[in-house]
């Protein structure tokens, strides 16, 4: 087939301006360079899948090339839009689209089925500053600390398993079908968190995110029994209010886990086992909760979360359920904000209808204009498809933040040498291009949590790799999250091993020092908290990150290879370069260049003084 030259790069302003996601109403200039004699058309696919074609305007010739351009009006394009180019040469058509990885940047020629580029169009919205500038600490309350002075365990549950020692290895007791028949508990509680607030403040924590703390039968509490009560093993409502009040005095906000797509079978709403006095949906069709659930054959066949019959799914848009959880004056999300919480993290956001999320966001902002809404999303949240539908997560009326699993994967693969610098840059830049700036700067940047292996285990207990990964986490845009115990080198595989109790008096001090120093570095530097961001390839396969704020800048130079590398850096504006970690002022040559050594699996953080 006859060859046709074409070039477009979504990362270069000459070909797409402005860069990345844009506020609704912003005009986006798109250009493509092609052979002379070629006609160029822009194919635009809007959020609901409608496609339109626009003939592009001649911009000028250069040699044997022609530049075409068009201006895209985004006034009616809120959502995730896609585009590619149709190129007509004589009577033949070619197409130019995104690269095969769909990561943006330079694309390629296609003869059919081009992969499109993406433009996210959003409504501007407010995200509170306390979140963007925060350090999140995730707590699995049963496994953190028992704050009872006598060490006793609160309100032991019937048919449960209590570990004989705080340092026992976690395990599940299952039947021959693999179902858990006794839930396991260590006895951590909210009073334990209250007692450890000084420790958390010293570490640099400003936000506590709790795994579910409402009444339920299990230790993980994702099978809620009663949204209106704190689980009695963890404490009570007064403990929660005291926790929020005292945390605030330590400069710490509280975010709660909202499990709203499903409920426990052992709950006052479903009451499958008759453990509640209420008339549950399982017991009678006359139950006030019956309409919340989707029964296939009443009562034993019902829709449940991922097939787990102890977690029946709910109809989130059922008026009664919606009023109870979200819209009512005394709704669940309202109640706990009024008692001191500052936001919610939505469990399995993909399972929640977009309308439910929008209404929840609206309601919590009515209760507390400074509240935050985070969604658990495992992929790029700007173009997520769930149950065959494109989701509306980052268009201004939905989530403020999402769990940044793509960034986590990129950091870990890069640290371990499984991807090179170029691929790391492409992965990061794709999120930077696709997310509205405020969302990009407010992503929940985790490296581990209750659903993953422990960070130190993934990194094979290699201190150098851990330091490298944490340095990236603490210097990039986004809100760093620390899973309890990771800051002291707790190890463990997947559930239940990743939910071990915090190893009080057995902490890895070297790991703790790494975390604390890098946290303090981040918190003490507005450039790292708020600064503009750029990332690009340096010589010798080094990755260079530049953060800029109020005419000052910081360079983060990353080396994921197994060899020490050198890079030449030119001095800017007669500033001198200082190594932030060591305090060393670099000495340049007579041409104002610095030869910087970056150790293997290491980094340099340099500031212009």
BALUM-498207 format. One record per residue (C-alpha): residue in three letters; chain; z, x, y. Coordinates in steps of 0.02 Angstrom, whole numbers. Example, Ala and Ser with C-alpha at 12.3 -4.5 7.8 and 13.67 -1.06 7.14 Angstrom:
2
R	r	c	zz	xx	yy
R	Ala	A	390	615	-225;
R	Ser	A	357	684	-53;
END
This chain:
609
R	r	c	zz	xx	yy
R	Unk	A	0	0	0;
R	Unk	A	-45	66	173;
R	Unk	A	99	152	264;
R	Unk	A	169	88	429;
R	Unk	A	290	188	536;
R	Unk	A	439	100	615;
R	Unk	A	610	148	681;
R	Unk	A	764	52	738;
R	Unk	A	945	109	740;
R	Unk	A	1081	-17	779;
R	Unk	A	1202	123	826;
R	Unk	A	1092	194	965;
R	Unk	A	1093	105	1134;
R	Unk	A	907	139	1158;
R	Unk	A	872	20	1014;
R	Unk	A	1017	-103	1023;
R	Unk	A	1123	-133	1175;
R	Unk	A	1266	-168	1190;
R	Unk	A	1334	-94	1031;
R	Unk	A	1417	-199	897;
R	Unk	A	1492	-372	908;
R	Unk	A	1469	-462	1074;
R	Unk	A	1556	-601	1169;
R	Unk	A	1460	-765	1171;
R	Unk	A	1334	-772	1314;
R	Unk	A	1302	-584	1312;
R	Unk	A	1119	-537	1308;
R	Unk	A	1077	-413	1171;
R	Unk	A	927	-299	1196;
R	Unk	A	837	-255	1035;
R	Unk	A	695	-128	1021;
R	Unk	A	588	-55	885;
R	Unk	A	468	93	887;
R	Unk	A	308	70	785;
R	Unk	A	133	139	764;
R	Unk	A	7	95	896;
R	Unk	A	-92	-57	847;
R	Unk	A	56	-140	761;
R	Unk	A	123	-308	822;
R	Unk	A	313	-331	812;
R	Unk	A	413	-491	789;
R	Unk	A	601	-520	782;
R	Unk	A	663	-631	641;
R	Unk	A	834	-705	682;
R	Unk	A	943	-795	554;
R	Unk	A	1090	-887	634;
R	Unk	A	1261	-923	560;
R	Unk	A	1206	-1082	472;
R	Unk	A	1052	-1000	397;
R	Unk	A	916	-1064	516;
R	Unk	A	779	-934	544;
R	Unk	A	673	-914	700;
R	Unk	A	535	-791	744;
R	Unk	A	502	-718	917;
R	Unk	A	354	-609	965;
R	Unk	A	422	-449	1045;
R	Unk	A	362	-383	1213;
R	Unk	A	267	-221	1239;
R	Unk	A	384	-94	1319;
R	Unk	A	271	59	1328;
R	Unk	A	173	189	1231;
R	Unk	A	216	368	1191;
R	Unk	A	85	467	1099;
R	Unk	A	33	367	948;
R	Unk	A	190	256	953;
R	Unk	A	228	91	1039;
R	Unk	A	399	27	1089;
R	Unk	A	430	-161	1079;
R	Unk	A	581	-254	1146;
R	Unk	A	658	-425	1158;
R	Unk	A	813	-498	1239;
R	Unk	A	925	-604	1128;
R	Unk	A	1022	-742	1216;
R	Unk	A	1184	-770	1117;
R	Unk	A	1246	-923	1212;
R	Unk	A	1220	-1035	1059;
R	Unk	A	1244	-904	925;
R	Unk	A	1432	-899	892;
R	Unk	A	1458	-829	719;
R	Unk	A	1380	-697	607;
R	Unk	A	1195	-682	645;
R	Unk	A	1066	-576	555;
R	Unk	A	900	-502	608;
R	Unk	A	754	-399	545;
R	Unk	A	580	-359	609;
R	Unk	A	410	-420	548;
R	Unk	A	271	-295	582;
R	Unk	A	88	-345	577;
R	Unk	A	-43	-211	554;
R	Unk	A	-219	-279	543;
R	Unk	A	-197	-425	424;
R	Unk	A	-49	-352	327;
R	Unk	A	137	-381	357;
R	Unk	A	278	-258	335;
R	Unk	A	462	-280	372;
R	Unk	A	596	-169	447;
R	Unk	A	777	-203	404;
R	Unk	A	947	-127	374;
R	Unk	A	972	17	254;
R	Unk	A	1004	-20	70;
R	Unk	A	1192	-1	94;
R	Unk	A	1186	-132	233;
R	Unk	A	1301	-22	338;
R	Unk	A	1200	-26	499;
R	Unk	A	1123	120	591;
R	Unk	A	950	181	542;
R	Unk	A	854	58	434;
R	Unk	A	697	66	328;
R	Unk	A	529	-14	292;
R	Unk	A	520	-155	165;
R	Unk	A	368	-238	92;
R	Unk	A	469	-393	47;
R	Unk	A	647	-461	56;
R	Unk	A	715	-349	194;
R	Unk	A	902	-324	207;
R	Unk	A	947	-389	381;
R	Unk	A	1056	-312	515;
R	Unk	A	1208	-405	581;
R	Unk	A	1263	-460	754;
R	Unk	A	1434	-543	767;
R	Unk	A	1449	-661	915;
R	Unk	A	1625	-717	959;
R	Unk	A	1729	-809	1087;
R	Unk	A	1852	-696	1176;
R	Unk	A	2033	-730	1130;
R	Unk	A	2205	-660	1163;
R	Unk	A	2296	-545	1041;
R	Unk	A	2472	-492	1090;
R	Unk	A	2496	-310	1135;
R	Unk	A	2653	-291	1028;
R	Unk	A	2547	-307	873;
R	Unk	A	2409	-184	917;
R	Unk	A	2537	-53	966;
R	Unk	A	2646	-84	815;
R	Unk	A	2693	0	652;
R	Unk	A	2708	-125	509;
R	Unk	A	2831	-106	366;
R	Unk	A	2805	-220	216;
R	Unk	A	2961	-275	122;
R	Unk	A	2978	-353	-50;
R	Unk	A	3151	-417	-11;
R	Unk	A	3223	-422	-188;
R	Unk	A	3178	-237	-206;
R	Unk	A	3234	-167	-39;
R	Unk	A	3425	-169	-24;
R	Unk	A	3575	-274	-72;
R	Unk	A	3677	-296	86;
R	Unk	A	3828	-380	6;
R	Unk	A	3979	-269	31;
R	Unk	A	4039	-300	-146;
R	Unk	A	3865	-270	-217;
R	Unk	A	3862	-441	-299;
R	Unk	A	3698	-533	-322;
R	Unk	A	3675	-698	-234;
R	Unk	A	3647	-861	-329;
R	Unk	A	3580	-796	-494;
R	Unk	A	3441	-907	-562;
R	Unk	A	3455	-987	-732;
R	Unk	A	3357	-905	-874;
R	Unk	A	3326	-751	-766;
R	Unk	A	3340	-566	-804;
R	Unk	A	3451	-458	-691;
R	Unk	A	3429	-270	-704;
R	Unk	A	3583	-174	-754;
R	Unk	A	3548	-36	-629;
R	Unk	A	3459	-30	-461;
R	Unk	A	3352	115	-524;
R	Unk	A	3291	31	-684;
R	Unk	A	3104	25	-714;
R	Unk	A	3033	-151	-681;
R	Unk	A	2965	-251	-827;
R	Unk	A	2914	-427	-873;
R	Unk	A	2977	-528	-1019;
R	Unk	A	2829	-623	-1090;
R	Unk	A	2795	-742	-1233;
R	Unk	A	2661	-713	-1365;
R	Unk	A	2530	-788	-1248;
R	Unk	A	2571	-667	-1109;
R	Unk	A	2659	-793	-998;
R	Unk	A	2817	-734	-909;
R	Unk	A	2967	-827	-980;
R	Unk	A	3106	-742	-882;
R	Unk	A	3088	-682	-704;
R	Unk	A	3169	-516	-661;
R	Unk	A	3279	-480	-510;
R	Unk	A	3366	-329	-433;
R	Unk	A	3468	-422	-303;
R	Unk	A	3399	-362	-137;
R	Unk	A	3426	-485	6;
R	Unk	A	3405	-518	192;
R	Unk	A	3576	-447	232;
R	Unk	A	3515	-285	154;
R	Unk	A	3369	-282	277;
R	Unk	A	3488	-317	421;
R	Unk	A	3596	-169	367;
R	Unk	A	3445	-54	360;
R	Unk	A	3372	-100	530;
R	Unk	A	3434	65	605;
R	Unk	A	3341	159	468;
R	Unk	A	3182	61	503;
R	Unk	A	3196	91	690;
R	Unk	A	3220	277	661;
R	Unk	A	3065	281	552;
R	Unk	A	2968	204	696;
R	Unk	A	2942	29	627;
R	Unk	A	2909	-110	754;
R	Unk	A	2851	-251	638;
R	Unk	A	2925	-313	475;
R	Unk	A	2806	-406	361;
R	Unk	A	2896	-495	219;
R	Unk	A	2822	-545	53;
R	Unk	A	2870	-729	28;
R	Unk	A	3054	-767	54;
R	Unk	A	3056	-955	27;
R	Unk	A	3141	-1039	-121;
R	Unk	A	3047	-1015	-284;
R	Unk	A	3075	-980	-468;
R	Unk	A	2993	-808	-474;
R	Unk	A	3037	-639	-404;
R	Unk	A	2870	-625	-312;
R	Unk	A	2890	-800	-235;
R	Unk	A	2706	-839	-222;
R	Unk	A	2748	-1000	-316;
R	Unk	A	2844	-1086	-176;
R	Unk	A	2975	-1214	-227;
R	Unk	A	3032	-1270	-54;
R	Unk	A	2953	-1210	109;
R	Unk	A	3104	-1272	206;
R	Unk	A	3231	-1154	127;
R	Unk	A	3258	-967	113;
R	Unk	A	3277	-925	-72;
R	Unk	A	3464	-925	-107;
R	Unk	A	3455	-756	-194;
R	Unk	A	3393	-683	-29;
R	Unk	A	3512	-778	86;
R	Unk	A	3501	-931	194;
R	Unk	A	3434	-993	360;
R	Unk	A	3577	-915	458;
R	Unk	A	3539	-746	379;
R	Unk	A	3358	-764	431;
R	Unk	A	3402	-809	610;
R	Unk	A	3522	-662	620;
R	Unk	A	3391	-546	547;
R	Unk	A	3261	-597	677;
R	Unk	A	3387	-586	819;
R	Unk	A	3454	-416	770;
R	Unk	A	3281	-349	729;
R	Unk	A	3225	-394	905;
R	Unk	A	3366	-286	975;
R	Unk	A	3295	-141	874;
R	Unk	A	3122	-174	946;
R	Unk	A	3060	-253	784;
R	Unk	A	2962	-416	760;
R	Unk	A	2955	-517	598;
R	Unk	A	2799	-585	511;
R	Unk	A	2811	-703	363;
R	Unk	A	2696	-725	213;
R	Unk	A	2622	-900	214;
R	Unk	A	2570	-958	40;
R	Unk	A	2480	-1119	84;
R	Unk	A	2335	-1131	-40;
R	Unk	A	2448	-1168	-189;
R	Unk	A	2627	-1218	-229;
R	Unk	A	2743	-1185	-375;
R	Unk	A	2737	-1305	-522;
R	Unk	A	2927	-1285	-515;
R	Unk	A	2943	-1357	-340;
R	Unk	A	3008	-1510	-254;
R	Unk	A	2827	-1559	-220;
R	Unk	A	2759	-1547	-398;
R	Unk	A	2923	-1545	-498;
R	Unk	A	2844	-1516	-667;
R	Unk	A	3009	-1466	-748;
R	Unk	A	3123	-1591	-663;
R	Unk	A	3229	-1459	-578;
R	Unk	A	3225	-1549	-410;
R	Unk	A	3294	-1719	-363;
R	Unk	A	3132	-1767	-275;
R	Unk	A	2995	-1871	-355;
R	Unk	A	2861	-1741	-385;
R	Unk	A	2674	-1766	-402;
R	Unk	A	2682	-1717	-586;
R	Unk	A	2811	-1853	-619;
R	Unk	A	2729	-2001	-536;
R	Unk	A	2573	-2055	-445;
R	Unk	A	2693	-2142	-326;
R	Unk	A	2759	-1974	-268;
R	Unk	A	2737	-1942	-81;
R	Unk	A	2660	-1776	-134;
R	Unk	A	2536	-1844	-262;
R	Unk	A	2388	-1841	-141;
R	Unk	A	2417	-1656	-108;
R	Unk	A	2353	-1605	-279;
R	Unk	A	2190	-1619	-376;
R	Unk	A	2221	-1690	-550;
R	Unk	A	2082	-1687	-679;
R	Unk	A	2177	-1783	-812;
R	Unk	A	2347	-1839	-752;
R	Unk	A	2473	-1761	-767;
R	Unk	A	2439	-1604	-870;
R	Unk	A	2266	-1553	-812;
R	Unk	A	2256	-1503	-630;
R	Unk	A	2171	-1379	-516;
R	Unk	A	2273	-1219	-506;
R	Unk	A	2261	-1048	-428;
R	Unk	A	2153	-933	-535;
R	Unk	A	2199	-1035	-688;
R	Unk	A	2388	-1004	-676;
R	Unk	A	2463	-1173	-716;
R	Unk	A	2628	-1125	-632;
R	Unk	A	2535	-1124	-464;
R	Unk	A	2442	-1289	-436;
R	Unk	A	2318	-1286	-293;
R	Unk	A	2337	-1405	-148;
R	Unk	A	2211	-1500	-42;
R	Unk	A	2246	-1408	120;
R	Unk	A	2157	-1537	228;
R	Unk	A	2250	-1685	154;
R	Unk	A	2323	-1768	310;
R	Unk	A	2500	-1776	238;
R	Unk	A	2499	-1593	183;
R	Unk	A	2417	-1535	344;
R	Unk	A	2548	-1625	448;
R	Unk	A	2690	-1553	343;
R	Unk	A	2631	-1372	347;
R	Unk	A	2535	-1357	512;
R	Unk	A	2511	-1496	637;
R	Unk	A	2674	-1594	635;
R	Unk	A	2802	-1569	771;
R	Unk	A	2926	-1503	642;
R	Unk	A	2795	-1422	531;
R	Unk	A	2836	-1275	419;
R	Unk	A	2742	-1147	524;
R	Unk	A	2828	-1214	680;
R	Unk	A	3003	-1214	604;
R	Unk	A	3007	-1032	556;
R	Unk	A	2930	-974	720;
R	Unk	A	3065	-1069	813;
R	Unk	A	3196	-984	704;
R	Unk	A	3135	-812	755;
R	Unk	A	2975	-762	665;
R	Unk	A	2832	-694	771;
R	Unk	A	2685	-731	658;
R	Unk	A	2612	-769	489;
R	Unk	A	2510	-674	361;
R	Unk	A	2404	-798	263;
R	Unk	A	2400	-764	77;
R	Unk	A	2226	-778	-1;
R	Unk	A	2141	-832	160;
R	Unk	A	1980	-854	60;
R	Unk	A	2059	-1004	-25;
R	Unk	A	2099	-1090	140;
R	Unk	A	1971	-1198	231;
R	Unk	A	1913	-1131	399;
R	Unk	A	1973	-1289	483;
R	Unk	A	2148	-1265	411;
R	Unk	A	2154	-1087	481;
R	Unk	A	2093	-1144	652;
R	Unk	A	2223	-1282	661;
R	Unk	A	2360	-1164	606;
R	Unk	A	2310	-1035	738;
R	Unk	A	2310	-1171	871;
R	Unk	A	2481	-1235	817;
R	Unk	A	2571	-1068	812;
R	Unk	A	2503	-1022	984;
R	Unk	A	2572	-1187	1050;
R	Unk	A	2744	-1142	981;
R	Unk	A	2738	-959	1031;
R	Unk	A	2593	-894	1138;
R	Unk	A	2638	-717	1081;
R	Unk	A	2625	-756	895;
R	Unk	A	2503	-671	776;
R	Unk	A	2397	-732	630;
R	Unk	A	2342	-611	494;
R	Unk	A	2232	-656	346;
R	Unk	A	2225	-577	175;
R	Unk	A	2040	-534	156;
R	Unk	A	1983	-397	37;
R	Unk	A	1807	-370	105;
R	Unk	A	1720	-355	274;
R	Unk	A	1792	-512	355;
R	Unk	A	1648	-533	478;
R	Unk	A	1522	-578	343;
R	Unk	A	1633	-639	202;
R	Unk	A	1561	-770	84;
R	Unk	A	1688	-871	-14;
R	Unk	A	1643	-1011	-134;
R	Unk	A	1461	-995	-77;
R	Unk	A	1506	-1024	106;
R	Unk	A	1507	-902	250;
R	Unk	A	1682	-892	322;
R	Unk	A	1734	-903	504;
R	Unk	A	1871	-774	518;
R	Unk	A	1836	-671	674;
R	Unk	A	1743	-782	796;
R	Unk	A	1887	-812	916;
R	Unk	A	1978	-966	853;
R	Unk	A	2036	-903	684;
R	Unk	A	2121	-743	627;
R	Unk	A	2188	-611	745;
R	Unk	A	2193	-480	608;
R	Unk	A	2143	-454	427;
R	Unk	A	2204	-341	288;
R	Unk	A	2089	-190	301;
R	Unk	A	2053	-154	118;
R	Unk	A	1879	-81	155;
R	Unk	A	1959	51	267;
R	Unk	A	2091	85	133;
R	Unk	A	1957	114	3;
R	Unk	A	1861	229	120;
R	Unk	A	2013	335	162;
R	Unk	A	2064	356	-20;
R	Unk	A	1889	396	-82;
R	Unk	A	1864	519	61;
R	Unk	A	2033	603	35;
R	Unk	A	1998	625	-150;
R	Unk	A	1823	693	-119;
R	Unk	A	1736	545	-201;
R	Unk	A	1630	517	-45;
R	Unk	A	1573	644	84;
R	Unk	A	1595	643	271;
R	Unk	A	1431	555	306;
R	Unk	A	1472	408	193;
R	Unk	A	1649	396	262;
R	Unk	A	1577	385	437;
R	Unk	A	1450	253	385;
R	Unk	A	1584	144	305;
R	Unk	A	1700	155	456;
R	Unk	A	1560	130	581;
R	Unk	A	1501	-26	490;
R	Unk	A	1669	-111	520;
R	Unk	A	1668	-47	700;
R	Unk	A	1496	-124	725;
R	Unk	A	1532	-290	639;
R	Unk	A	1706	-331	705;
R	Unk	A	1744	-389	882;
R	Unk	A	1833	-245	968;
R	Unk	A	2002	-334	977;
R	Unk	A	1995	-375	792;
R	Unk	A	1945	-197	747;
R	Unk	A	2092	-129	846;
R	Unk	A	2211	-253	764;
R	Unk	A	2163	-239	581;
R	Unk	A	2311	-220	462;
R	Unk	A	2275	-43	403;
R	Unk	A	2362	-30	236;
R	Unk	A	2353	110	108;
R	Unk	A	2456	20	-22;
R	Unk	A	2547	-143	-53;
R	Unk	A	2614	-256	-190;
R	Unk	A	2439	-284	-260;
R	Unk	A	2389	-100	-276;
R	Unk	A	2451	56	-360;
R	Unk	A	2575	157	-260;
R	Unk	A	2492	272	-135;
R	Unk	A	2574	432	-198;
R	Unk	A	2521	387	-375;
R	Unk	A	2339	358	-325;
R	Unk	A	2341	529	-240;
R	Unk	A	2414	610	-397;
R	Unk	A	2575	656	-305;
R	Unk	A	2478	784	-203;
R	Unk	A	2570	812	-38;
R	Unk	A	2415	883	47;
R	Unk	A	2311	729	4;
R	Unk	A	2451	614	59;
R	Unk	A	2468	704	226;
R	Unk	A	2279	695	249;
R	Unk	A	2272	507	212;
R	Unk	A	2420	465	325;
R	Unk	A	2347	569	467;
R	Unk	A	2189	461	460;
R	Unk	A	2291	300	452;
R	Unk	A	2397	348	602;
R	Unk	A	2257	411	716;
R	Unk	A	2122	279	692;
R	Unk	A	2114	108	779;
R	Unk	A	2207	-29	688;
R	Unk	A	2390	-65	650;
R	Unk	A	2460	49	514;
R	Unk	A	2557	-33	373;
R	Unk	A	2685	56	264;
R	Unk	A	2732	-24	99;
R	Unk	A	2920	-3	74;
R	Unk	A	2957	157	-20;
R	Unk	A	2789	239	11;
R	Unk	A	2869	334	153;
R	Unk	A	2985	421	30;
R	Unk	A	2859	454	-109;
R	Unk	A	2895	307	-223;
R	Unk	A	2772	309	-368;
R	Unk	A	2706	173	-483;
R	Unk	A	2550	95	-557;
R	Unk	A	2500	-86	-546;
R	Unk	A	2618	-236	-552;
R	Unk	A	2762	-228	-596;
R	Unk	A	2771	-39	-576;
R	Unk	A	2717	-49	-394;
R	Unk	A	2866	-163	-357;
R	Unk	A	3006	-42	-398;
R	Unk	A	3164	-48	-294;
R	Unk	A	3179	68	-146;
R	Unk	A	3252	234	-209;
R	Unk	A	3404	247	-97;
R	Unk	A	3482	422	-103;
R	Unk	A	3335	482	-207;
R	Unk	A	3206	492	-69;
R	Unk	A	3072	625	-58;
R	Unk	A	3120	703	108;
R	Unk	A	2958	799	125;
R	Unk	A	2856	638	114;
R	Unk	A	2974	552	236;
R	Unk	A	2952	692	363;
R	Unk	A	2762	676	352;
R	Unk	A	2771	490	388;
R	Unk	A	2898	502	527;
R	Unk	A	2810	642	621;
R	Unk	A	2640	557	614;
R	Unk	A	2715	388	661;
R	Unk	A	2802	465	811;
R	Unk	A	2642	555	860;
R	Unk	A	2550	388	862;
R	Unk	A	2685	292	953;
R	Unk	A	2706	424	1089;
R	Unk	A	2521	435	1133;
R	Unk	A	2428	295	1222;
R	Unk	A	2263	377	1176;
R	Unk	A	2297	343	992;
R	Unk	A	2366	168	1025;
R	Unk	A	2234	104	1145;
R	Unk	A	2097	233	1163;
R	Unk	A	1911	207	1140;
R	Unk	A	1842	266	975;
R	Unk	A	1695	367	914;
R	Unk	A	1664	453	748;
R	Unk	A	1525	574	704;
R	Unk	A	1471	714	589;
R	Unk	A	1518	891	638;
R	Unk	A	1455	1053	566;
R	Unk	A	1507	1107	390;
R	Unk	A	1527	926	333;
R	Unk	A	1675	900	448;
R	Unk	A	1710	729	522;
R	Unk	A	1754	719	706;
R	Unk	A	1845	571	781;
R	Unk	A	1862	556	968;
R	Unk	A	1990	442	1051;
R	Unk	A	1979	421	1240;
R	Unk	A	2094	336	1365;
R	Unk	A	2109	352	1555;
R	Unk	A	1999	508	1563;
R	Unk	A	2098	596	1428;
R	Unk	A	2043	624	1250;
R	Unk	A	2102	678	1079;
R	Unk	A	1993	752	942;
R	Unk	A	2038	726	760;
R	Unk	A	1942	845	647;
R	Unk	A	1943	803	461;
R	Unk	A	1900	917	315;
R	Unk	A	1901	834	144;
R	Unk	A	1821	981	55;
R	Unk	A	1903	1110	-58;
R	Unk	A	1868	1250	64;
R	Unk	A	1935	1300	235;
R	Unk	A	1802	1264	367;
R	Unk	A	1768	1318	545;
R	Unk	A	1694	1220	689;
R	Unk	A	1642	1272	864;
R	Unk	A	1705	1155	1000;
R	Unk	A	1647	1166	1180;
R	Unk	A	1779	1147	1314;
R	Unk	A	1754	996	1426;
R	Unk	A	1792	984	1613;
R	Unk	A	1886	1149	1610;
R	Unk	A	2026	1074	1505;
R	Unk	A	2111	1180	1375;
R	Unk	A	2130	1121	1196;
R	Unk	A	2304	1107	1122;
R	Unk	A	2348	1077	940;
R	Unk	A	2463	925	951;
R	Unk	A	2550	962	786;
R	Unk	A	2590	1147	812;
R	Unk	A	2587	1150	1002;
R	Unk	A	2470	1300	998;
R	Unk	A	2350	1316	1145;
R	Unk	A	2180	1370	1081;
R	Unk	A	2096	1521	1159;
R	Unk	A	1910	1505	1191;
R	Unk	A	1775	1635	1216;
R	Unk	A	1686	1678	1378;
R	Unk	A	1567	1533	1347;
R	Unk	A	1714	1412	1342;
R	Unk	A	1696	1378	1157;
R	Unk	A	1833	1372	1028;
R	Unk	A	1816	1423	847;
R	Unk	A	1933	1301	760;
R	Unk	A	1989	1326	580;
R	Unk	A	2023	1167	479;
R	Unk	A	2107	1198	312;
R	Unk	A	2043	1121	151;
R	Unk	A	2100	940	130;
R	Unk	A	2167	957	305;
R	Unk	A	2148	904	486;
R	Unk	A	2170	961	664;
R	Unk	A	2226	848	806;
R	Unk	A	2177	924	972;
R	Unk	A	2212	860	1147;
R	Unk	A	2130	913	1308;
R	Unk	A	2265	978	1425;
END
